[in-house]
Every structure is written in C-alpha cells, then in structure tokens.
Amino acid sequence: MLQGVYVCPKAIARARRSWLLPYVERYFEDLTAKRFKKRSLRLYTNYLLSFGEFLERQGVQDVSRLPEW
C-alpha cells in the first residue's frame, strides 16, 4: 500500500522495518479514503515512522507499552 507514495527502495525498506507498520498502514488507508494528497500522505507517514524509530530507541516496541513510557 505504501508503494503508492514511496518510490525510493530505501523508503519502502524503512517502512517495512518499522514495528508500527500495521498501524501506519491502517492510518494510511484511512487518509487515502479521505482523498488526502500523496504529499500529505508521505509527510504523515514519515512522522509516524520517525516516531516509531524514536520509540524503538527508547526500548518500546509494543503499542500496549506506550502508556508506560
């Protein structure tokens, strides 16, 4: 699904590595259904992927642990 927004193989690989990918894809699908432009989709997806990378560096890799953090 994210291939429609990402062209660069590195960006696609980054998205696939993210532990938040299932949540990001659902969010992406919701925004796509609301007819958001590709630029906005890419921006919001990048924000979420960066947030997931930040959380991973903090030792969080499960959504259920977010309230603890």
Secondary structure as GFF3:
##gff-version 3
##sequence-region A 1 69
A	DSSP	three_ten_helix	2	4	.	.	.	ID=ss1
A	DSSP	alpha_helix	9	17	.	.	.	ID=ss2
A	DSSP	alpha_helix	21	33	.	.	.	ID=ss3
A	DSSP	alpha_helix	38	57	.	.	.	ID=ss4
A	DSSP	three_ten_helix	63	65	.	.	.	ID=ss5
###
